[in-house]
Amino acid sequence: MKQRLRAVRYVLVEGCAGVVSLALVIAGMVLLSLSVLIVGWVLVPSYVRVLRWWADLARARSARYSGSAVPHRYPPMPANPGIGDLRRLLTERSTRRDGGWLVLHAMGAPVAGLLTVALPLGALNTFAVPFYWQAMPADEPVSNPYPVTSWWGAAGMPVIGALYLLLAWWLIPAMARWLAMLASSLLADDARADLSRRVSELTASRAAALDAHSAELKRIERDLHDGAQNRLVAVVMMLGMAERALSNNPDQALPQVHRAQAAATEALSELRALVHDIYPPILDELGLDGAVSALAGRSTVPCVLEIENLRRAPAAVEAAAYFVVAEALTNVAKHSGAHAVTVRAATKSDPETMTIDVLDNGHGGASERLGGGLAGIRRRVEAFEGTVVLDSPAGGPTTMRVELPCGY
């Protein structure tokens, strides 16, 4: 009996939810009709967000009833999307999957909810017919399911009521299982599609890692060539001049040695900075929270740091997170015109992912220019199959969220 009551409750909730699904289907049809106008495309991200939220609620209801979670994964929503991004958002597999479920749910769930109410009420009515059929007018007899005009006709009503109860006893759990199966089969990621997406993500991640590695090597080569190498060449030249001065004019040798010493000291400092940029020693000494605190303390824009449940991660992930925060704070100082910035770092579970949010109150309008700092952040993050979501409307504020998987 308890299982049947759970089924009744689930089907009734789904029946009410089906009315909402029907409204969303109608809204989607209106949106498609408006796609000939620019306003239709502007509304696409909002509609897809609502569709994902509604599908997530259906997954949660199905999981509570069946006891089996419905696995799924959505690609990130594009920031400042163009027409091509909006078209891909509408036609991608997850949107088509949610849309198909929405149509079937809108058609089937209200009918199932109506039957869940109608069958018990019909049974109750048929059991009551023998007590009130005589009170009905002769030209308007009780008709459930046939006209009752005599005691012989009324005597068959309890049998009809029992049939209604038996039908409800069998049909309501079946409808509950069907609705749960509809959500679990249509709203779950297809195994082959998930494998294909995983291969595509790994391919893109490998390409991003190679790009990030190549960019890092080029940066190191450029820094060595333009900095430490030039200074070491100057040291060699100054020592040569000091050697000649010792032979011809010993009084001029000491200043040359001093200049060579200064140039060697500067070269050593640049080499230390270069080594620090490859892997900051502070990460080993203080961990990521301490290293990020040091970055916040050195920021030229007043920075508020919020760290919540930040757990240790593999060294490569922590290094990537450190450089993401460093580059983000540098971009804020150089380009945003902000007078306050907030950095939030946390680790969330299932799956274990490090999240970094950087918010500033600058003038906004940030974009990923080729070779710019934001493009470098994205390359570094995508090398770990992470995501970067940038929201920077004109006039500000600017929000950047970075998610780095920690399962390495």
Secondary structure, DSSP 8 states (H G I E B T S, - for coil): -HHHHHHHHHHHHHHHHHHHHHHHHHHHHHHHHGGGSHHHHHTHHHHHHHHHHHHHHHHHHHHHHHS-----------SS--HHHHHHHHHSHHHHHHHHHHHHHHHHHHHHHHHHHHHHHHHHHHHHHHHHGGGS-TTS-EESSSEE-SHHHHHTHHHHHHHHHHHHHHHHHHHHHHHHHHHHHHSS--HHHHHHHHHHHHHHHHHHHHHHHHHHHHHHHHHIIIIIIHHHHHHHHHHHHHHHHHHH-GGGHHHHHHHHHHHHHHHHHHHHHHHHHHS-HHHHHHHHHHHHHHHHHH-SS-EEEEEES-----HHHHHHHHHHHHHHHHHIIIII--S-EEEEEEEETTTTEEEEEEEE-S-------TTSHHHHHHHHHHTTT-EEEEE--TT--EEEEEEEE---
